Amino acid sequence: MATITLLLPERTRLPGPLPAAIGRVLGRADRAEGERGSQAQLRRHFRLVPDHWPVAALTRRVDAGDNFDGSGGNVADAWLRADPAHVAPDLNGARLLGWGEGLGLEADDVRALLPALRPLFGDAGFQLDAPHPARWYLRLPEGTRLPALPGPEEAVGDDLFAALPQGGDAAARRWRALITEVQVVLHQHPRNRERAAQGKPAINALWFWGAGRLPASVQSRYLHVRSPDPLLQGLAQMAGAATSAPAAADGGAAGDSLVDMRRLRSMDMLAAQALPPLLQAMARREFDALQLDFEDGACFRLQHGQRRWQFWRRPLAILADAPGTTA
């Protein structure tokens, strides 16, 4: 049975009433409630062995080509993301306001900033490089001890001090000192004056997160994965799935397919543009089931013929009307 699964944002990001026809269809879907959050959403579709979540190693596989960079890197290395970031002071300290792709980084930024930072990390025993302008990496020596380092999505808008490594142990002190040294170098760098003249935010910090080595294997049911997200691309590649940038969600090749639509921000794009052609294709038996997986944990599953034999279920007026698991 071929299934197309849509990865979707939280339902609160798709406000507004459902068109009547779509509300009837979704009202008759089988529903389940899973764990909320972006990591939990991806874990519903990919199983890593061993079970960990090494974002840096997985995205580097996409950015740098299987973790080999021509300078001794290999698939057994441990990596840490060191993403360019913008922090801004306020009355109580400072806050993370942006990072990575949201800062409009270009190759010129990398050429200017990377040479100024590399000596800091070389002295500490790390190698810093930037195979993608928005995603920078540290290769970690064997046995490197790391404190808790939250991802930027968890820390954005929060007090920067709370996100810094805490505690009095040597690893926490070392990373706090390194983070401060990085901020001093970047604050003084002339490239940030050039960025300010271009109306761009300063690159005045690096955000460290996502440490780990590539898993031994990644398991998934999907033969095809379409996504612009390098993490999802890395998972798909390791699982042996074919990958491509998102196109029309309908008309995919035979076999289970996963389509990343987490960037949707309007009900019209989902209910008026994405779902109707998919439902029509399912009615033509081009595939057997359609699954909608929302980041808040809600899952809807539609199957061919379901609209007829579950007619008693009430239509949905809005996506948030859907409760958890139904009988």
C-alpha positions in Angstrom: 0.0 0.0 0.0 1.7 3.2 -1.2 1.4 6.2 1.2 2.2 9.9 0.8 3.0 11.6 4.1 3.0 15.4 4.4 5.2 16.9 7.1 3.3 20.0 8.3 3.8 22.9 10.8 1.9 23.2 14.0 -1.8 23.6 13.3 -1.8 27.0 15.1 0.4 28.2 12.2 -2.5 27.4 9.7 -5.3 29.5 11.2 -8.7 30.1 9.6 -11.7 28.0 8.6 -11.4 24.8 6.5 -13.2 24.8 3.2 -16.3 22.7 3.6 -15.2 19.9 1.3 -11.8 19.6 3.0 -13.4 19.7 6.4 -15.6 16.8 5.5 -12.7 14.7 4.3 -10.5 15.4 7.4 -13.4 14.8 9.7 -13.6 11.2 8.4 -9.8 10.6 8.7 -8.3 8.3 11.4 -6.6 10.5 13.9 -3.8 10.0 16.4 -1.8 12.2 18.8 2.0 11.9 19.0 4.7 13.8 20.7 5.0 17.5 19.7 8.2 19.2 18.4 10.3 19.1 15.3 12.6 16.4 16.5 9.7 14.2 17.6 8.0 14.7 14.2 11.1 13.4 12.3 11.6 10.6 14.7 8.1 9.3 13.8 9.5 8.6 10.3 13.2 7.8 10.9 14.9 5.4 13.3 18.6 5.9 14.1 20.9 3.2 15.2 22.3 3.9 17.8 19.4 6.1 19.0 20.8 9.6 19.2 20.3 12.8 17.2 23.6 14.1 15.7 22.3 17.1 13.7 25.8 18.4 12.8 27.0 15.1 11.4 23.8 14.5 9.4 23.7 18.0 7.9 27.4 18.0 7.2 26.9 14.8 5.1 24.8 17.0 2.8 26.9 20.1 3.0 30.4 18.6 2.7 29.8 15.2 1.1 29.7 12.3 3.5 31.8 14.0 6.1 34.9 14.1 4.0 36.4 17.5 3.4 39.8 16.7 1.9 41.7 17.5 5.2 41.4 14.3 7.1 37.7 14.3 7.9 35.8 11.1 7.7 32.5 9.5 8.6 33.7 8.5 12.0 34.4 12.1 13.1 32.3 13.9 15.7 31.0 17.3 14.6 29.4 20.3 16.2 27.4 23.0 14.5 28.9 26.4 15.0 26.3 28.5 13.2 26.8 32.3 12.7 24.4 34.1 14.9 23.1 37.6 15.8 22.6 38.5 19.5 21.3 41.8 20.7 21.7 43.4 24.2 18.7 44.4 26.3 18.2 45.6 29.8 18.7 42.1 31.3 21.6 40.9 29.2 21.4 39.7 25.6 19.1 37.6 23.4 19.5 35.4 20.4 17.6 37.0 17.6 18.7 35.1 14.5 21.1 32.5 13.1 22.2 30.7 10.0 20.1 31.2 6.9 18.0 33.9 8.5 20.9 36.2 8.5 21.5 36.4 4.7 25.1 35.1 4.8 27.2 35.0 1.6 30.5 33.5 0.6 32.1 36.9 1.2 31.1 36.7 4.9 32.8 33.3 5.2 36.0 34.5 3.5 36.2 37.5 5.8 35.2 36.0 9.2 36.5 32.5 9.1 40.2 33.3 9.1 39.8 35.6 12.1 38.1 32.8 14.1 40.1 29.8 13.1 43.1 30.5 15.4 40.8 30.6 18.5 39.6 27.1 17.7 43.0 25.8 16.5 44.5 26.8 19.9 41.6 24.8 21.6 42.2 21.7 19.4 39.3 22.1 17.1 39.0 22.6 13.3 36.5 25.1 12.1 35.2 25.2 8.5 32.1 26.4 6.6 31.1 24.2 3.7 27.8 26.2 3.6 27.7 30.0 4.3 24.9 29.5 6.9 26.1 26.3 8.5 29.5 26.2 10.0 31.1 23.2 11.7 33.7 22.2 14.3 35.4 18.8 14.1 35.8 17.5 17.6 38.9 15.6 18.8 38.3 12.2 20.3 37.2 12.4 23.9 36.0 16.0 23.8 33.7 16.8 26.7 30.7 19.0 25.9 28.2 20.7 28.2 24.5 20.9 27.4 24.2 23.0 24.2 20.6 23.8 23.2 19.6 24.2 19.6 19.0 27.8 18.4 15.2 27.1 17.9 15.0 26.3 21.6 16.9 29.5 22.7 15.7 32.2 20.2 14.4 35.2 22.0 15.5 33.9 25.4 18.0 35.4 27.8 21.4 34.4 26.3 22.9 33.7 29.8 20.4 30.9 30.4 21.5 29.2 27.2 25.2 29.3 28.0 26.9 26.2 29.4 26.2 26.1 33.1 28.1 24.8 36.0 31.6 25.0 37.4 33.2 22.0 35.8 36.1 22.4 33.4 34.1 21.7 30.2 31.5 24.4 31.0 34.1 27.0 31.9 36.1 26.2 28.8 33.1 26.7 26.5 31.9 29.8 28.2 35.4 31.3 27.7 35.5 30.2 24.0 32.0 31.7 23.4 33.1 35.0 24.9 36.3 35.1 22.9 34.4 34.5 19.7 32.0 37.3 20.5 34.9 39.7 21.1 36.6 38.8 17.7 33.3 39.2 15.8 32.3 42.4 17.5 35.5 44.1 16.4 35.6 42.7 12.9 35.2 45.2 10.0 33.0 42.9 8.0 30.2 43.6 10.4 30.4 47.3 9.6 30.1 46.4 5.9 27.1 44.3 6.7 25.5 47.1 8.7 26.0 49.4 5.7 24.1 46.9 3.6 21.3 46.8 6.1 22.1 43.3 7.4 22.4 42.2 11.0 25.8 41.8 12.5 27.4 38.3 12.8 28.4 38.7 16.4 28.3 35.2 17.8 28.5 31.5 16.9 25.8 29.1 18.2 27.2 25.7 19.1 24.7 22.8 18.9 23.9 19.4 17.4 27.0 17.4 18.4 27.6 13.8 17.4 28.8 11.2 15.0 26.8 9.8 12.1 24.6 6.9 13.2 25.6 3.4 12.0 22.3 3.2 10.1 19.0 5.1 9.6 15.9 3.1 8.9 12.7 4.4 7.2 9.8 3.1 5.2 10.1 5.9 2.6 11.5 5.4 -0.9 11.2 9.1 -1.8 11.8 12.2 0.3 11.3 15.8 -0.9 12.6 18.5 1.4 14.8 21.7 1.4 15.9 20.8 4.9 19.5 19.5 5.1 18.8 17.5 8.2 15.9 15.7 6.5 18.0 15.2 3.4 20.8 13.7 5.5 18.4 11.3 7.2 16.9 10.3 3.8 20.3 9.7 2.2 21.4 7.5 5.0 18.0 5.6 4.8 18.6 5.0 1.1 15.7 7.2 -0.1 15.7 9.2 -3.2 15.8 13.0 -2.5 14.8 16.1 -4.4 13.7 19.6 -3.7 10.0 20.0 -3.1 7.8 20.1 -6.2 4.1 19.5 -6.6 3.2 17.0 -3.8 1.1 14.9 -6.2 2.2 12.6 -9.0 5.2 11.1 -7.2 6.8 7.9 -8.1 5.5 4.5 -6.8 6.4 3.7 -3.2 5.9 5.5 0.1 6.9 9.2 -0.2 7.5 11.9 2.4 7.0 15.5 1.4 8.2 18.3 3.7 5.7 21.1 3.8 6.6 22.5 7.2 7.2 26.0 5.7 3.5 26.5 4.9 2.0 29.5 6.7 -1.5 29.7 5.3 -4.6 27.6 5.3 -5.2 28.4 1.6 -1.8 26.9 0.6 -2.8 23.6 2.4 -6.5 23.3 1.9 -7.0 25.0 -1.5 -3.7 24.2 -3.2 -1.9 21.1 -1.8 -4.7 18.8 -0.7 -7.2 18.9 -3.6 -4.9 17.4 -6.2 -3.6 14.8 -3.8 -7.2 13.7 -2.9 -8.0 13.5 -6.6 -4.9 11.4 -7.3 -5.9 9.1 -4.4 -9.4 8.8 -5.8 -7.8 7.6 -9.1 -5.9 5.0 -7.1 -2.5 6.5 -7.9 -1.6 5.8 -4.3 -3.6 4.3 -1.4 -3.3 6.5 1.6 -2.5 10.1 2.6 -1.1 11.0 6.0 -0.9 14.5 7.4 1.7 14.8 10.2 1.6 18.1 12.1 4.5 19.3 14.3 2.2 19.6 17.3 1.8 15.8 17.2 -1.6 15.6 15.5 -1.8 13.0 12.7 -4.6 12.4 10.2 -4.7 9.3 7.9 -6.9 9.1 4.9 -7.4 6.0 2.8 -9.0 5.4 -0.6 -12.8 5.0 0.0 -12.7 6.4 3.5 -15.0 9.3 2.6 -17.7 6.8 1.9 -17.5 4.3 4.7 -16.9 6.7 7.6 -19.7 9.1 6.6 -21.0 9.5 10.2 -17.9 11.4 11.4 -18.5 15.1 11.9 -16.8 17.6 9.5 -14.0 19.8 10.9 -14.5 23.6 10.9 -10.9 24.3 11.7 -7.8 22.1 12.1 -7.6 22.8 15.8 -11.1 21.3 16.2 -9.6 17.8 15.9 -9.2 16.0 19.2 -6.6 13.3 19.8 -7.0 9.6 18.9 -10.5 8.6 17.8 -12.1 5.2 17.7 
